[in-house]
Amino acid sequence: MWRKSLSNPERYTWVAENKKGIVGFALFGPPRDENREEYIELGAIYLLASEKGKKIGYSLLSTGFSHMRNLNYKKAYCWVLENNPTIKFYERTKAKFSTLIKQDEIAGSKYNELAYEWDYLVIS
């Protein structure tokens, strides 16, 4: 899966490392949803638990947004599982709940996913 994703010229990945190795990543790509042509989708952002609270997530997101602005994207969005604590991270970076909800099935169970959007690709 990673080979396919990393070799896709429409996907952009940033990796955070320290002396021990990779501690996080952010993955952007074209929107998977209809009526989202002006958006770039944040497909994933992940940090090791030991690295949270060190501004690494902000750095990954900010770097990705900067690159996406250079590619003329104006907005971004992501899907996040309902009640996921990372929603607070998205909200601190100025993402807003769009009111869009979809159901996803993971390991045989159904979950709600919420769409969060950034109107501007700048983190203050």
C-alpha positions in Angstrom: 0.0 0.0 0.0 2.8 2.4 0.9 4.7 1.8 -2.3 1.6 2.5 -4.3 0.8 5.7 -2.3 4.3 7.1 -2.3 4.8 6.5 -6.1 1.5 8.2 -7.0 2.3 11.7 -8.4 -1.0 13.0 -7.2 -0.3 12.2 -3.5 2.1 14.1 -1.3 3.6 12.7 1.9 5.7 14.4 4.6 7.5 12.4 7.2 8.8 13.6 10.6 11.9 11.9 11.9 14.1 12.0 15.0 17.3 10.1 15.9 15.3 7.0 16.5 13.5 7.0 13.1 10.1 8.0 11.7 7.8 9.5 14.3 5.0 10.7 12.1 3.6 11.5 8.7 1.0 13.5 6.8 -0.5 12.3 3.5 -2.4 14.6 1.1 -4.1 13.7 -2.1 -6.9 14.6 -4.5 -10.4 14.6 -3.1 -12.1 11.2 -3.0 -15.6 12.8 -2.8 -17.8 14.6 -5.3 -18.0 18.4 -5.5 -14.6 18.8 -3.8 -12.6 19.9 -6.9 -11.2 23.0 -5.1 -10.1 21.0 -2.1 -7.0 18.9 -1.3 -7.8 16.0 1.1 -5.8 15.3 4.1 -5.9 11.5 3.9 -3.9 10.8 7.0 -1.9 12.4 9.7 -0.2 10.3 12.4 2.2 10.8 15.2 3.6 8.3 17.7 2.0 8.9 21.1 5.4 9.8 22.6 5.8 12.7 20.0 2.4 14.3 20.6 2.4 17.8 22.1 5.8 18.7 20.5 4.2 20.7 17.6 5.2 18.0 15.1 1.7 17.6 13.9 1.4 21.3 13.3 4.6 21.3 11.4 3.5 18.4 9.2 0.2 20.1 8.5 1.7 23.5 7.9 4.3 22.2 5.6 1.7 20.3 3.6 -0.6 23.3 3.4 2.2 25.5 2.2 3.0 23.1 -0.6 -0.7 22.7 -1.5 -1.0 26.6 -1.7 1.9 26.5 -4.2 -0.1 24.0 -6.2 -3.0 26.5 -6.2 -5.2 24.6 -3.8 -7.3 27.0 -1.6 -9.0 24.6 0.8 -8.5 21.3 2.5 -10.7 18.7 4.2 -10.4 15.4 6.0 -12.7 12.7 7.4 -12.3 11.8 11.0 -14.1 9.2 13.1 -16.7 10.7 15.4 -15.5 11.1 19.0 -11.8 10.8 17.9 -9.7 13.0 20.2 -7.8 14.3 17.2 -10.8 16.4 16.3 -9.4 18.9 18.9 -6.2 19.1 17.0 -8.1 19.9 13.8 -10.1 22.5 15.5 -7.0 24.1 17.0 -5.7 24.4 13.4 -8.9 26.2 12.3 -10.7 23.3 10.8 -14.5 23.4 11.1 -17.0 20.6 11.1 -18.8 20.9 7.7 -22.0 19.1 8.8 -21.2 16.2 6.4 -21.4 12.8 7.9 -20.8 9.4 6.3 -20.9 5.9 7.6 -17.9 3.6 7.2 -17.5 0.0 8.1 -14.4 -1.1 9.9 -13.9 -4.7 10.9 -17.6 -5.4 10.6 -18.7 -2.4 12.7 -20.3 0.8 11.4 -18.8 4.1 12.4 -19.7 7.7 11.6 -17.0 9.8 10.0 -17.2 13.6 10.1 -15.9 16.0 7.5 -13.7 18.8 8.8 -12.7 21.6 6.5 -10.0 24.3 6.4 -11.2 27.4 4.5 -7.6 28.7 4.3 -4.4 26.7 4.0 -2.7 28.6 6.8 -2.2 27.6 10.4 -1.7 30.5 12.8 
